Amino acid sequence: MFVDDLVKEFYDVVSKNKILILVNYDVDAICAAKIFQYILRFDNVVYVLVPVKTTTELKKTYEEQKAEIKHIVLINCGGSLDIVDILEPEEDIIFFITDSHRPTDICNVYSSSQIRILATPEGDEKIPEFDDIFIDEESSEEDSNSDDLNNDSNNDSIEKRQNKRRTLQQNAFIKRKERRNWEEKRKKLLFDYTQFSYYGRSSAILMYDLAWKLHRESIDILWWGIIGITEQYIFGKTENMRYLKEVELIGDHIGRICEPIINYSDLNSISQTVPSNDTSNLRIESEKDLLLALYRHWTIESSLRYSMFTAVSLKLWTVKGEKRLKQILAEMGLPLSESRQMYHSMDLNLRKQFFGMMEKMSNTHNLLHLTYPSFILHQGFKTRYQSSDYVYSMIATLESNIHGNSSTECFYNTMDSLSRSKKNLLDEGIERAKWILTNMFRHIQAALDMRQVILAGPFYYLIIQEGTLNSQHYSNPQLLIMLATFALRAQVASSHKNKNTRLPLIASAVLDSDKDTCIIVGIPPITESLPRSFFGKAFEQVANKTNIDISLDYFDSSIASMQIKDRPTFFDALTALLS
């Protein structure tokens, strides 16, 4: 069931006992967990926080931690699963779910005892009515009526018994027909409700709402909420109108919190997430920014070349695109010597004029929608950080095991990078993100040159072959999704056929070379204004119709894993299904 009052129906309940918090491996979930962690520390509430990547890990963690736990909070995991059926908990255990994955499982929606969903249903969810999905198991009236018939057999004439039997048979037939119609309607309603997977409101923003209502808000946790919604926007998980509404609400919070004089004495004494240095100059500003990745921490030329937006718009993998890049820099009056040194080392006048020059160039060079409303974090006279800088840094820290760290270590390093006292982790993540974006562009360039993005009728597909340079990093779902999105947009930009703009793409990479398994992700067409993917339901149907052992273990239903040897059969079955 849905929770209307976050304070009374959620926080006042969970804050009385030890809490188990299970968090998915994504930026929005980590920001939400960081905010909730801050609130709990403020009130000295005991909790255990464990990251989980798959349903299997969710089950394992629950079994290990469930002793003496009555309240479990799931962040960006479990909302689209029947939690009671999967975990089989004791009747006194209550699950509180904040999950941006949609659609929400219908059993969770109508569970009145053990499942509490920390959100209000959105208008576009179209949740089926209870009576259309669930029905009470009725006792068989036919048996009881037949027993009555046998009991009265000695008293009634043969003709009366025959009439009564005929009436009972007609009633039974009508009820069976009504039941079949109800089941067909139920099946259709459930299919319509679950056929597309998409994302709802950011969990980090929802947790910030809780902090605000508890009067625990601060600049730090507002910034963490901003990072959560920014991650959704720059990776196409939310539509523009929803993002603009959130930006407007965040602007109101900034106006209230970011005042000239702010008392941080309580924060420093209670939360370890706030450093001891002076924070009187800490502020957040809302302003338009460029869809250029990490340009404040990179060179202008590199950011233009390796950002997905400009790379696709200018087709920078081609010789002609490279010439257009040089032309843009020349028209802006930006010498190559300036564009190839770090942004903070550029001439001050050129730096001040850069944003305005890029805006002017956007109309003449097919760079529409280059700017978007964003947020900047200022801390005194130190380097400014855009919210997307944090997003790229966190993804790089979370997903790329470049230094051989375990997934759990990467998760906690990513969470620590949100703390201003751990600025070194943020900067290390930014450097790693630049390497990832560079490698991703080169991979797309090679894939297009070698025609590795293949049209298979109803969709494109791209297979990252084992042994390809740095291919092991694409075993991480988020990086593979980023690569697949880049590949689809680049392929559509290179194609001269309009119908190809409506096609989705599937990308696959090696998951575990020792077990010969691969991971597969599905990307919806780029023409979708609201990004909805049908691949979750398609993968499920292929798994049911074939003998392939397909694992749908991730919380995002459009991600699957299987044996590499079964991949060609899987693609054939998917092609037949979608044709």
C-alpha positions in Angstrom: 0.0 0.0 0.0 1.0 3.6 -0.5 2.2 5.8 2.4 0.7 9.3 2.4 2.5 10.8 5.4 6.3 10.1 5.3 6.7 11.3 8.9 3.9 9.6 10.7 3.5 6.4 8.6 7.2 5.9 7.8 9.8 7.6 9.9 8.0 7.6 13.3 7.5 3.8 12.8 11.0 2.8 11.7 13.0 5.1 14.0 11.9 3.2 17.1 13.9 0.0 16.3 17.0 -1.2 14.5 16.6 -0.8 10.7 17.9 -2.9 7.8 18.6 -0.7 4.7 19.1 -2.4 1.4 20.4 -0.2 -1.4 20.8 -0.8 -5.1 24.0 0.0 -7.0 23.0 3.3 -8.7 23.7 7.0 -8.2 20.1 7.9 -7.3 19.9 5.1 -4.7 23.2 6.0 -3.1 22.2 9.7 -2.8 18.9 8.6 -1.2 20.7 6.3 1.2 23.1 9.1 2.1 20.2 11.4 3.0 18.4 8.8 5.0 21.7 7.9 6.7 22.1 11.5 7.7 18.6 11.7 9.2 19.1 8.5 11.2 22.4 9.7 12.6 20.8 13.0 13.6 18.3 11.0 15.7 20.8 8.3 16.8 18.8 5.5 15.2 20.6 2.1 14.9 20.7 0.8 11.3 22.5 -1.7 9.1 23.2 -0.6 5.5 24.0 -3.2 2.8 24.3 -2.8 -1.0 22.6 -5.3 -3.2 22.9 -5.7 -7.0 20.5 -8.5 -7.8 17.5 -10.3 -6.5 19.7 -13.2 -5.5 21.9 -10.8 -3.3 18.6 -9.4 -1.9 17.5 -12.8 -0.7 20.9 -13.7 0.7 21.3 -10.4 2.6 17.8 -10.7 4.0 18.5 -14.2 5.3 21.8 -13.1 6.9 20.4 -9.9 8.5 16.8 -10.7 9.4 17.5 -11.7 13.0 16.0 -9.1 15.4 15.0 -6.9 12.4 11.3 -5.8 12.1 11.6 -2.9 9.7 13.4 -3.1 6.3 13.9 -0.2 4.0 14.5 -1.0 0.3 16.0 1.8 -1.9 15.6 1.5 -5.7 15.2 -2.3 -5.3 12.2 -4.5 -4.7 9.5 -2.2 -5.9 8.8 -4.2 -9.1 9.1 -7.6 -7.3 6.6 -9.5 -5.2 8.6 -9.1 -2.0 6.5 -11.2 0.2 6.5 -14.1 -2.3 10.3 -13.9 -2.9 11.5 -13.4 0.7 8.7 -15.3 2.6 9.1 -13.1 5.7 7.5 -13.5 9.1 4.1 -11.7 9.4 5.5 -9.1 11.8 8.2 -7.8 9.4 7.3 -4.6 7.5 9.0 -3.5 4.2 9.2 0.2 3.3 10.0 0.6 -0.4 11.2 3.7 -2.2 12.0 2.6 -5.7 12.1 4.7 -8.9 11.7 1.6 -11.1 8.2 1.3 -12.6 5.8 -0.4 -12.8 5.4 -1.2 -9.1 4.4 -4.8 -8.5 0.7 -5.1 -8.1 1.0 -7.3 -5.0 3.0 -4.6 -3.3 0.5 -2.0 -4.2 -2.4 -3.9 -2.6 -0.5 -5.4 0.3 -2.1 -3.8 3.4 0.0 -5.5 6.1 3.7 -5.9 5.2 4.5 -3.7 2.2 4.5 0.2 2.5 5.4 2.1 -0.7 6.9 5.6 0.0 5.4 7.4 -2.9 2.0 8.5 -4.2 0.7 6.8 -7.3 1.4 8.9 -10.4 -1.3 9.6 -13.0 0.4 7.8 -15.8 0.9 4.5 -13.9 -2.7 3.3 -14.5 -2.8 0.8 -11.7 -5.6 -1.8 -12.2 -8.4 -1.9 -9.7 -8.2 -4.5 -6.9 -11.4 -6.3 -7.9 -10.0 -6.7 -11.5 -6.9 -8.5 -10.3 -7.7 -10.3 -7.1 -10.7 -12.6 -6.3 -11.6 -14.4 -3.1 -11.4 -18.2 -3.3 -15.0 -19.2 -3.1 -16.1 -22.6 -1.8 -17.5 -24.7 -4.5 -21.2 -24.1 -4.5 -21.6 -26.9 -6.9 -20.5 -29.4 -4.3 -22.7 -28.0 -1.6 -25.7 -27.9 -3.9 -25.1 -31.4 -5.0 -25.0 -32.5 -1.4 -28.3 -30.8 -0.8 -29.6 -32.5 -3.9 -28.6 -35.9 -2.6 -30.1 -35.2 0.9 -33.4 -34.2 -0.6 -33.5 -37.1 -3.1 -35.7 -39.2 -0.9 -38.3 -36.4 -0.6 -38.4 -35.1 -4.2 -39.8 -36.7 -7.2 -37.6 -37.8 -10.0 -38.8 -34.9 -12.2 -38.0 -32.3 -9.5 -34.5 -33.7 -9.0 -33.8 -33.5 -12.7 -35.0 -29.9 -12.9 -32.9 -29.0 -9.9 -29.8 -30.7 -11.4 -30.4 -29.0 -14.7 -30.6 -25.6 -13.0 -27.4 -26.2 -11.0 -25.6 -27.2 -14.2 -26.7 -24.1 -16.0 -25.6 -21.9 -13.0 -22.2 -23.7 -12.9 -21.7 -23.1 -16.6 -22.5 -19.4 -16.3 -20.1 -19.1 -13.4 -17.3 -20.9 -15.2 -17.8 -18.6 -18.2 -17.8 -15.5 -16.0 -14.6 -16.8 -14.3 -12.9 -17.3 -17.7 -13.9 -13.8 -18.9 -12.6 -12.4 -15.6 -9.3 -14.2 -16.0 -8.9 -13.1 -19.6 -9.6 -9.5 -18.6 -7.1 -9.8 -15.6 -4.4 -11.2 -17.9 -4.9 -8.3 -20.4 -4.9 -5.7 -17.6 -1.7 -7.1 -16.1 0.0 -7.3 -19.5 -0.9 -3.7 -20.3 0.3 -2.6 -16.8 3.6 -4.4 -16.9 4.5 -4.4 -20.7 6.7 -1.3 -20.4 9.4 -0.5 -17.8 10.4 3.0 -17.0 11.4 5.3 -14.1 9.4 7.4 -11.7 10.4 10.1 -9.3 13.9 10.2 -8.0 14.3 8.4 -4.6 16.9 11.0 -3.5 14.4 13.8 -4.0 11.8 11.8 -2.0 14.2 11.3 0.8 15.0 15.0 0.8 11.2 15.7 1.2 11.4 13.5 4.3 14.3 15.5 5.7 12.5 18.8 4.9 9.4 17.6 6.7 11.5 16.6 9.7 13.3 20.0 9.7 16.6 18.2 9.0 17.3 19.8 5.7 20.7 21.4 4.9 22.7 22.4 1.9 24.5 19.1 1.8 21.4 16.9 1.6 19.7 19.2 -0.8 22.8 18.8 -3.0 22.6 15.0 -2.7 18.9 15.2 -3.8 19.9 17.3 -6.8 22.5 14.8 -7.8 19.8 12.0 -7.8 17.5 13.9 -10.2 20.4 15.0 -12.4 21.5 11.4 -12.9 17.9 10.6 -14.1 18.0 13.6 -16.5 21.4 13.2 -18.2 20.9 9.5 -18.7 17.4 9.8 -20.1 15.5 8.2 -17.2 13.0 11.0 -16.9 11.1 13.2 -19.3 11.9 16.9 -19.6 8.6 18.2 -18.0 9.1 16.1 -14.9 12.7 17.4 -14.6 11.6 21.0 -15.0 9.0 20.6 -12.3 11.6 19.2 -9.9 14.0 22.1 -10.8 11.3 24.6 -9.9 10.7 22.9 -6.5 14.5 22.7 -5.9 14.8 26.4 -6.7 12.3 27.2 -3.8 14.4 25.1 -1.4 17.6 26.9 -2.5 16.0 30.2 -1.9 15.0 29.1 1.7 18.2 27.3 2.7 21.1 29.2 1.0 21.0 32.3 3.1 24.0 34.5 3.9 24.3 33.3 7.5 23.8 29.6 8.2 24.4 27.9 11.5 26.3 24.6 10.9 27.3 24.0 14.5 24.7 21.3 15.0 25.7 19.6 11.7 29.4 19.4 12.7 28.6 17.9 16.0 26.2 15.2 14.8 27.1 14.1 11.3 30.4 12.8 10.1 29.4 13.8 6.6 30.1 17.5 7.3 33.8 18.5 7.5 35.1 20.7 10.3 36.3 23.5 8.1 34.3 26.7 7.7 31.3 26.3 5.4 29.9 29.8 5.6 30.5 30.3 1.9 28.9 27.1 0.8 26.0 27.7 -1.5 24.0 26.1 -4.4 23.1 28.2 -7.5 20.6 27.3 -10.2 21.7 28.3 -13.6 21.7 27.1 -17.2 24.6 24.9 -18.1 26.0 23.0 -21.1 25.5 19.3 -21.9 29.3 18.9 -22.0 30.7 16.2 -19.7 33.1 17.4 -17.1 34.3 20.5 -19.1 35.2 22.5 -16.0 37.7 19.7 -15.1 38.9 18.9 -18.6 40.0 20.6 -21.8 37.3 22.2 -24.0 38.4 20.1 -27.0 38.2 16.8 -25.1 34.9 17.6 -23.6 33.4 18.5 -26.9 34.8 15.4 -28.6 33.9 12.8 -25.9 30.5 14.1 -24.7 27.8 12.0 -26.2 25.6 15.0 -27.1 28.2 16.8 -29.2 29.8 13.7 -30.5 26.5 12.5 -32.0 25.3 15.9 -33.2 28.6 16.6 -35.0 29.3 13.0 -36.0 32.8 13.4 -34.6 33.8 9.8 -35.4 34.0 11.0 -39.1 36.7 13.1 -40.8 34.0 15.7 -41.7 32.9 15.8 -38.0 36.5 16.4 -36.9 36.7 19.4 -39.3 33.4 20.8 -37.9 34.8 20.6 -34.4 37.8 22.7 -35.6 35.5 25.1 -37.4 33.4 25.6 -34.2 36.5 26.4 -32.2 37.7 28.8 -34.9 34.3 30.6 -35.1 34.3 31.0 -31.3 37.8 32.6 -31.5 39.2 29.9 -29.3 42.8 29.1 -30.3 43.8 25.4 -30.2 46.4 26.2 -27.6 43.6 27.4 -25.3 41.1 24.6 -26.1 43.8 21.9 -25.4 44.7 23.0 -21.9 42.7 22.5 -18.8 39.6 24.7 -18.4 40.8 26.4 -15.2 44.1 27.3 -16.9 42.5 29.0 -19.9 42.6 32.8 -20.4 40.1 34.3 -18.0 38.3 36.4 -20.7 37.8 33.3 -22.9 36.5 31.3 -19.9 33.9 34.0 -19.2 32.8 34.1 -22.8 32.8 30.4 -23.4 29.2 29.7 -22.3 27.8 32.6 -24.5 29.9 31.6 -27.5 28.6 28.0 -27.2 25.0 29.2 -27.1 25.5 31.2 -30.3 27.2 28.2 -32.0 24.4 25.9 -31.0 21.8 27.2 -33.6 24.2 27.2 -36.6 25.8 23.8 -36.0 22.8 21.6 -35.2 23.5 21.7 -31.4 19.9 22.3 -30.4 19.1 21.8 -26.7 22.7 22.1 -25.8 21.8 24.0 -22.6 19.6 22.8 -19.7 18.7 24.0 -16.2 21.3 22.7 -13.8 22.9 23.4 -10.4 26.4 24.5 -9.3 27.9 23.9 -5.9 30.2 26.7 -4.6 32.4 26.3 -1.6 34.3 29.6 -1.0 36.8 30.3 -3.8 37.5 26.6 -4.5 36.6 24.8 -7.8 33.0 24.9 -8.6 31.2 21.5 -9.2 28.3 21.0 -11.5 25.8 18.4 -10.4 26.6 16.3 -13.5 30.3 16.3 -12.4 29.2 14.4 -9.3 27.1 12.0 -11.4 30.0 11.0 -13.8 32.4 10.7 -10.9 30.1 8.5 -8.9 29.4 6.2 -11.9 33.1 5.8 -12.6 33.8 5.1 -8.9 30.9 2.7 -8.6 31.1 0.7 -11.8 34.7 0.6 -13.0 36.9 -1.7 -10.9 40.0 -0.2 -12.4 42.0 -0.7 -9.3 40.7 -4.2 -8.6 38.3 -3.2 -5.8 35.4 -5.4 -4.9 31.8 -4.2 -5.8 31.1 -3.5 -2.1 34.3 -1.4 -1.8 33.3 0.6 -4.9 29.8 1.2 -3.4 31.1 2.6 -0.1 33.8 4.7 -1.9 31.0 6.1 -4.1 28.9 7.0 -1.0 31.9 8.6 0.7 32.6 10.7 -2.4 29.5 12.7 -1.5 31.1 14.0 1.6 33.0 17.2 1.3 35.7 15.8 3.6 36.4 13.1 1.0 37.0 15.4 -1.9 39.9 13.3 -3.1 37.5 10.4 -3.9 35.4 12.8 -6.0 38.4 14.1 -7.9 39.7 10.6 -8.5 36.3 9.6 -9.8 36.3 12.6 -12.2 39.7 11.5 -13.6 38.4 8.0 -14.0 35.2 9.2 -15.7 37.3 11.1 -18.3 39.1 7.9 -19.1 35.8 6.0 -19.4 34.3 8.6 -21.7 37.4 8.7 -23.9 37.5 4.9 -24.2 33.7 4.8 -24.9 34.0 7.2 -27.8 36.8 5.2 -29.3 34.8 2.0 -28.9 31.8 3.6 -30.7 34.1 5.0 -33.5 35.6 1.5 -34.1 32.1 -0.2 -33.9 30.7 2.2 -36.6 33.8 1.9 -38.8 33.7 -1.9 -38.6 29.8 -2.0 -39.0 29.4 -3.8 -35.7 26.0 -2.2 -35.0 23.9 -4.7 -36.9 20.3 -4.3 -38.0 18.3 -7.5 -37.1 14.9 -6.5 -38.4 13.0 -5.0 -35.4 16.1 -3.8 -33.6 19.8 -3.1 -33.7 22.3 -5.1 -31.8 25.9 -4.6 -30.7 28.1 -7.3 -29.3 31.3 -6.3 -27.4 33.6 -9.2 -28.2 35.8 -10.6 -25.5 39.4 -9.4 -26.0 38.4 -6.0 -27.3 40.4 -3.2 -25.6 39.0 -2.6 -22.1 35.9 -4.7 -22.9 35.9 -6.1 -19.3 34.5 -2.8 -18.0 31.3 -3.3 -19.9 30.3 -6.2 -17.7 29.0 -3.5 -15.4 25.3 -2.7 -16.4 25.5 1.1 -16.1 28.5 1.4 -18.4 27.0 -1.0 -20.9 23.8 1.0 -20.9 25.8 4.2 -21.5 27.7 2.6 -24.3 24.4 1.2 -25.8 22.7 4.6 -25.7 25.7 6.2 -27.3 25.8 3.5 -30.0 22.1 3.8 -30.8 22.2 7.6 -31.1 25.4 7.4 -33.3 23.9 4.7 -35.5 20.7 6.7 -36.1 22.7 9.9 -36.8 24.7 7.9 -39.4 21.7 6.3 -41.0 19.8 8.0 -43.9 16.6 6.0 -43.3 13.9 7.8 -41.2 12.3 4.5 -40.1 15.6 3.5 -38.3 15.0 6.3 -35.8 12.2 4.3 -34.3 14.3 1.1 -33.7 15.7 0.1 -30.3 19.1 -1.5 -29.6 20.4 -4.4 -27.7 24.0 -4.5 -26.4 25.8 -7.5 -25.0 29.2 -8.0 -23.3 31.0 -10.7 -21.4 29.8 -10.9 -17.8 32.1 -13.7 -16.5 34.7 -15.2 -18.8 35.3 -18.1 -16.4 31.6 -19.1 -16.4 31.2 -18.2 -20.1 28.2 -15.9 -19.3 27.2 -12.6 -20.9 25.1 -9.6 -20.0 22.4 -8.1 -22.3 20.7 -4.7 -22.0 17.9 -3.3 -24.1 17.6 0.5 -25.0 14.3 2.0 -26.2 14.1 4.0 -29.4 15.5 7.6 -29.2 12.2 9.0 -30.5 10.4 8.1 -27.3 9.6 11.3 -25.4 9.0 9.3 -22.2 11.7 6.6 -22.1 9.8 3.4 -21.8 11.3 0.0 -22.5 9.4 -3.1 -23.6 12.5 -5.3 -23.3 11.7 -6.5 -19.8 8.5 -8.2 -20.9 10.1 -9.3 -24.2 13.0 -11.0 -22.4 10.5 -12.7 -20.1 8.5 -14.1 -23.0 11.6 -15.4 -24.8 12.6 -17.1 -21.6 9.2 -18.8 -21.3 9.1 -19.9 -25.0 12.6 -21.3 -25.3 14.8 -23.7 -23.4 17.4 -21.0 -22.8 18.4 -20.4 -19.2 17.9 -16.7 -19.0 18.5 -15.0 -15.7 16.4 -11.9 -15.1 18.0 -11.2 -11.7 18.6 -7.5 -12.0 16.2 -4.9 -10.6 16.0 -3.3 -14.0 13.9 -5.7 -16.1 15.6 -4.7 -19.3 18.9 -6.3 -18.2 19.4 -10.1 -18.5 22.3 -12.6 -18.4 22.8 -16.0 -20.0 25.4 -18.4 -21.4 27.3 -17.0 -24.3 26.5 -20.1 -26.4 22.8 -19.4 -26.0 23.1 -15.7 -27.2 22.5 -16.4 -31.0 19.4 -18.5 -30.2 18.2 -15.8 -27.9 18.6 -13.1 -30.6 16.7 -15.3 -33.1 13.8 -15.9 -30.7 13.7 -12.2 -29.9 13.6 -11.2 -33.6 10.7 -13.7 -34.2 8.8 -12.3 -31.2 9.2 -8.6 -32.2 8.7 -9.0 -36.0 
